[in-house]
Amino acid sequence: MKFNPLLIVLYGLVFLLGMYCQAQHEDLLTLINADETVEIKQSKIDSFFTVHEKRISRKVLADCYHDVANKWYHEQWWESGEEAHILKAIALTKKAFELKLNEPHLEEGSLDKSSFNLGVFYYLKGDIYDAIDAYLFVVNNGTDTELIEDTKLELAALYIELGDFYKALNQLNQLISHFEMGKNSSDLNLIDTYILQAEAYSLMNLEEFSKQIQNSLHKADSLIQRAKDTDYSFQSLRVDQFAGNLLLKTKDYDHAIATHQKILKDTLNLYPEDLATVHNSIAYSQIKLKRHTAALANLNEAISLNDDYSSPFENLGDLYLAQKDFEKAMFNYQKAIVLIVDKEKEVNSDELFELEELELASDKLLLLNHIVTKANGWLKYHEFTKNENYLENALTTFERADQLVDIIRSESTEYQSKLFWREKGATLYTKAVEACYLLDKPKKAYYFMERNKALLLLEDISNERAKEIAKLPNALAKREFELKKAIFLAESDLRNFGTTSEDSIAVVKRNVYLNKRTYNTFVDSLTRAFPKYASTKKKVEVLPYSEFKKKYVSSNEIVLQYILNNEQGYGLLTTENENLFFKLDNLEQLNENIISLYGQLTGHISNQDEIKAYNTLSNEVFNALVPSRVYEKVKGKKLVLVTDHLLQQIPFEAFVSSVETTTYFIEETEIRYAYSMSYLEAKKRFVGDAPEALFGIAPVQFSELSLPDLMFSKSEIDAIALIFPGKVLLREEATKENFMKNLGTSRIIHLSTHADIGDNSDPWIAFSDEKLFLNEIYATKNQADMVVLSACNTSVGELKKGEGAISLARGFFYSGAKSVVSSLWSTYDKSSKELMTSFYEELNKGLTKSEALRNAKIDYINKYRGTMISPSYWAPLIVIGDNNPVTSSLFDSSLLAWIAVGLVLMLVNGFFFLKRKKNHSSS
């Protein structure tokens, strides 16, 4: 073998250069660790890069940047707190990352570590979203398994801080699946995962998610107890802290105090800020038990341990409020807010921070709590002094809280997190309406009532409008929908997954996660490429009061809106000449009566005693909801109802307005429903061009699903098809696949089948071969002017504060429908067929949907009056949304267009004929 001398020399030089570079790197580390003053070290580090920066290889230079950022500037920041140090750490780590990104031969995990450190440094600077981007790079591209685990924990903690709780849980669930398959690198990571999971659930709602919290804490504690030779004292104390917090929600304050005090016995394992949290928790229980002296001592101790901790000041506010020392209460509420927004600012109880300042706050979850608590404090202050200025302060503070909820919701990308923030917002809107009521400001109350209704549906329309305004290319708009569709379908698969195999479930969970990751990456790229799209889609606007009144209120049309929860409620009737703003009294009893009434309706009352009891209770609820002064204005008018809370499950048509004459409200008033007036108006902007009049489905038999036959459903579809011809699928042709293929082709979609809320609050509708679930409906598009769900419980679903029932009806609205006729409980096959046939006959006369359904119901009432037939049979079907007449097949839009063209041609021909005749006569 012959050796090329030049190659030998070249290899030797490369080797020597590598040795030189490594030596320089070692020199830098030695310099950083030297026992010298900070000034001397800094001078030598600067000299090092001046001399060697252009001489050493890119790979070693990247390591030098990485190490000096982490081991020097990062440490200096911890020592001094000077921002310049963390800025330098970020700048150098970015340089290291960029060099490594283009370097082909790196040690495994080297790039991961630089990206992870970049995330840490961004977080320490307060740039949370940049930190998330850096962490996501590690999660999506990393090779170091242990570091990916650490990164997911950091990501989850950041999502929790932002209030994007379901995104945090998504990361944690991914980790747990990974660990359960035996791939975890340490028990510590698994323990921290369970503790973070408990934290996310506890911040969402300690009471609602208590089982999940207890389960997570139990698993964490089991791992801690099992690892006898390892010191997990800090983790054990965190478990105890959460256990104590759970006791707070059950109002077991004495046991909560005992649990939290147990933590204080092992203070060596706690940092001052951790101790401050414990003292604050103890004080909270003591305030509830009216042990104010002890509470004050613990709060002062918490503040002395961590004077940047805002929660003790909120609790101080509560303590002084309980003692009727309102000035001190309001001062401390404001102090809590100041600590989060700008701790250098002077505390002024009357001051509101500007929205731009709130946007920059990192812990917006805690900030929102402080602002709402302060607003409620103003209400209490007014209650005690009757000073109207305090009411005005409460109202402006609630307005600011509302704006902050909007910011948090827009920053959340997980749909479930958005839903959480809608519910969080709903708790403040009722209190805001209370302030409006006390100030007699019905127009302002209208705004808060609208903000409390179906905002996520409205947001989806804003998103579609944003695509148009920003002129988003069709291919990108389609891609966005397809990616969103993939998420909905994957989540539906997970929710209805049959197998119990952990490996199989892990695969399905992974599919959900990957789809969400792909979608978020795509949306981020859209936001950067089309900034106008990003800014426009955030604007979820309430229909202004003046526009609302002009478009939806007249001498014959009025609107009645409600807002209520378990504690308080209000109604607002808007007529042409006035607003009737009223308070609902004795909410606890009213809610109990509504639940009892719904039970009677869904139980299909059918004997004289039951009907009499129903009439009495129904009239009592009616009088509470529609006081006499409101009733006098409503009677004989066309009424749009925007309901809330439990009222969304009750048809107002079925209320007995007079026990003596057994008169139902529907006999006096034409009723339709809207999720909100803003949503109703937004839906008008979308015009479909479906070619067919009707698409009807009736499976009739459901042998594959073990559901009973619906023999009257075929005759229902046949009767409707005679009035509105179109495509009809019956029996074995009525498959889920065939339905999905034809969903977007018709102006009317009519489903006569089985449906229900589902075992896991996951509504479904049945076809001849399988069920279609709510998430799958979200993944479709239709162009329907009207969807008729002639099936059971299609307007029923899990009630979400602020958004209403998560039902099949809502799903069809989301996918495009302008109006939906749906049911509030199980319908009878025969009575449903009668009502539906009559409804379509009335529609064919050119009536509005609500007028047609009202006539159908009144005909049914009159036909069976005096029998044991109760509202259970005729009342469940309601009209939601757009109320325009439905064009029949005889006069569909295409035919009208041809008729119009024909008329124009006739007029043109007539004009030329007359002109020729005139010319002829004059020649």
Residue, then its C-alpha position, 0 to 999 in steps of 0.5 A: m500500500k502506498f501512502n500519500p505524504l500530503l494526506i498524512v500531513l493534512y490529517g496530522l494538521v487536522f489532528l493538531l488543530g483539533m487538539y489545539c481547539q480542545a485545549q482552548h476550550e479547556d483553558l476557558l473552563t479553567l478560567i471560569n472556575a479560577d479563584e479570582t475576582v469577577e472583574i478579572k475573570q470577565s476581563k480574561i473571558d473577553s480577551f479569550f474570545t478576542v484572541h481565539e474566536k476566529r482561530i478555533s473550529r466552529k464546533v468548539l467555538a459553539d461549545c465555548y459560547h454554550d459554556v460561557a453563557n451557562k457557567w459564567y453569565h447565567e451564574q452571574w445573573w443568579e448572583s447579581g440579578e442584573e438583566a445584562h448578564i441574562l441578555k448576554a447568556i441568551a445572545l451567546t447561547k443563540k450563537a452556539f445553537e446556530l453554529k451547532l444547527n449547521e454542524p454535521h458531526l455533533e455529540e448526541g444531545s449537544l444541540d438539545k442542551s443549547s436549545f434547552n438552555l436557551g429556553v431556561f434563559y428566556y424564561l428567566k428574562g420573562d420571555i415565556y413564548d420564546a422559552i416555549d419555542a426553544y423547549l419545543f425544538v428539543v421536544n420535536n427534534g431532540t435525541d437525548t431522552e432524559l433531556i426531552e423528559d426534563t424539557k416536557l416538564e419545563l414546558a408543562a410548567l410554562y403552560i400552567e403558568l400561562g393558563d393553557f392547562y390542557k396543553a400542560l396536561n397533554q405534555l404530562n400525559q405524554l410523559i406518563s405514557h412514556f414512563e408507563m412503558g418503562k422508558n423513564s430515566s428516573d423516578l424523580n421525573l415521574i414524581d415531578t410529572y404527577i405533582l405537576q399534573a396535580e397542580a394543573y388540575s388544582l388550578m383549574n378547579l380543586e373541587e371539580f377535579s379532586k379525584q384526578i388530583q388525589n390520584s396524581l398525588h397518590k401515585a407521586d406519594s407511592l413512588i416517594q415512599r418506595a424510594k427509601d434510599t433516595d431523598y425526595s423530601f422536597q417532593s414529599l412536602r409538595v404532595d402535603q401542600f396539595a393535600g392540604n389545599l384539597l381540604l380547603k375546598t371541602k371546607d375542612y379548614d382545621h384539618a387543612i391547617a394541621t396538614h400545612q403545619k406538618i410541612l413546617k416541621d421540616t423547613l430545612n428542605l424548603y426555600p423561603e418562597d416555599l415556606a411563604t406559600v405554606h404560611n399563606s395557606i394556613a392563613y387562608s384557613q384561619i380567615k375562613l375560621k375567623r381566627h383573624t389574629a393568627a391569620l394576620a401573623n401567618l400572612n406577615e410571616a409569608i410576606s417577610l419570607n417573600d415580599d414579591y409574593s402577591s397572594p398573601f396581600e389578597n388574603l390580607g384584603d379578605l381579612y380586612l374586608a371581613q373586619k369591615d376595614f374597607e380602605k385597608a382591604m382595597f389597598n391590599y388587593q391593589k398591592a397584590i396586583v401591583l406586585i404582578v404587573d409592576k412592583e416599582k409602582e406606587v399602590n393606589s386603590d383607585e387606579l386601574f392598570e392599562l391593558e398594555e401593562l396587563e399583557l406583559a404580566s407573566d402570571k396572568l392566572l393569578l393576576l386575573n384572580h386578584i383583579v376579580t377579587k378586587a372588583n368584588g371588594w368594591l361591590k362589598y364596599h358599596e353594599f356597606t356604604k351605599n356609595e355609588n362611586y364604589l359601584e362604578n369602580a367595581l364595574t370598570t374593574f370587571e371590564r378590565a378583568d374581562q379584557l384580561v380573560d380575552i388575552i389569556r383565551s387568545e394566548s391559549t391554543e388548546y380548545q379545552s383550555k379556551l373552554f376553561w377560560r370561558e368558564k372562568g370568565a363566566t364567573l365574573y360576568t354575572k357579578a358584572v351584571e350585578a353592578c350594572y343592575l345596581l347602577d341601572k345600566p341595561k345597555k352595559a348589562y347587554y354587553f356582559m350578557e353577550r360576552n357570557k355566551a358562546l364566545l368560542l363559536l363566535e371565535d370560529i366565525s372570526n377565524e373564518r372571516a380573518k381568512e377572507i380579510a387577509k386573503l389567505p390562499n385557498a390552499l392554506a385555508k384548506r390545509e388549516f381546516e384539514l389539520k384541525k379536522a385531523i385533531f378532532l378525529a384523533e380525539s374522537d378515536l381516543r375518547n371512544f377507544g375500545t381496547t384496554s391495552e396500554d400500548s394501543i392507547a399510547v399509540v392513539k394518544r401519540n396520534v392526538y399529540l402529533n396532530k396537535r403539534t403539526y397544527n400548531t406548527f402550521v398555525d405559527s407559520l401562518t401567523r408569521a407569513f400573514p400577520k393580518y390574519a393573526s391580528t384579525k382572528k383575535k377580534v371576537e366582537v360583540l354586536p354593538y347594542s345600537e346595531f342589535k336593537k336596530k336589527y332584532v327589535s321592532s314593534n312586533e319582535i323583542v329579545l329576552q336574555y338571561i344570565l345566571n348561575n347557582e347563586q344569582g341571576y338576571g334577565l333583560l327584556t329589550t323592546e322597541n321602547e324600553n329595557l326591562f332589567f330584572k333580578l331573579d330571586n331565590l336562585e337556589q330554589l329556582n334552580e331546584n325547581i328547574i331541575s325538578l321540572y326537567g325531570q317531569l318533562t323527560g319522564h313523560i308525565s302521563n296521568q292527571d295527578e302528574i299533569k296537575a303537579y307539572n302545571t303548578l310547578s311550571n307556572e311557578v317557574f314561569n312567574a319567577l323567570v317572566p315577572s308580570r311586567v315582563y309577561e305583559k310586554v312579551k305576550g303576543k310578540k315574536l320572542v328571541l330567547v338567549t338563555d343561560h345555565l340550566l335554562q338551556q335545558i328547558p323549552f319556554e314553550a312548555f311553561v304554563s302561563s295560566v294554571e286556571t286555563t292551562t294555557y301554554f306560553i307557546e299559545e301566546t308567543e312565538i319563540r325561537y332561541a339564539y346562542s347569542m345575538s352576536y353569533l346570530e348576526a355573525k352567521k348572517r355573513f355566510v351564504g351557502d350555495a348547496p345545490e339540493a333542497l333536502f338531504g334526508i336520512a332514516p336508518v329505521q333499523f339499527s341491528e349492528l348498534s343494538l338500538p330499537d327500530l324507529m318504524f315511524s322515521k321512514s314515513e316521516i322522511d317520505a312525507i317530508a320528501l313529498i314537500f321538499p324533494g331531494k336525496v333520501l337515504l333509508r335503511e341500509e343505505a343510511t350509513k355514516e359514510n354516505f351521510m358524510k359524503n352528502l353532508g355539504t350538498s343540501r340546504i336542509i339536512h334532516l336526520s330521523t334517527h337515534a341520538d344521545i348524550g353518551d356515557n362520557s358526555d360525548p354526544w352521538i347520532a346513529f346511522s345504520d352501521e355506526k355512530l357519529f360522535l360530536n368531534e367528528i361533526y366538528a371535523t365536517k363542513n356543511q352549507a345547510d340553511m337548516v339542520v333538523l335533528s329529529a332524534c333524542n337529546t340533540s340539544v343536550g350535552e355537558l353544560k359549560k359555563g359561558e358556552g352552554a351545552i356541548s351538544l350535537a346542535r352546537g356541532f352542526f352550527y360549528s360545521g356551518a349550519k345557520s339554524v338547527v331544529s333539535s330536541l331537549w329530551s327523548t322524543y316519541d317516534k310517532s309524535s315526532k313524525e306528526l310534528m315534523t310533517s306538520f312543521y314542513e307543511e307550514l314551512n312550505k307556506g313560506l312561514t319562518k321556522s319558529e312560526a312553522l314549528r309553533n303552528a305545528k305544536i299548537d295543532y298538536i296541542n289542540k288535537y290532543r287537548g283534554t287527553m293525557i298528552s303532556p308537553s313531554y310529547w310536543a315540547p322537546l323540539i326547538v328552533i335555534g339560530d336563523n329564522n328566515p323562511v326555507t325556500s321550498s323545492l318549487f321555488d328554490s334559489s336556482l329556479l328563481a334565478w332563471i325566472a328572473v333572467g326570463l323576466v329580464l329577457m321578456l322586458v328587453n324583447g318587449f322594449f325592442f318590439l315597441k321600438r320597432k313598431k314605433n319606427h315602422s309607424s313613422s317611416 
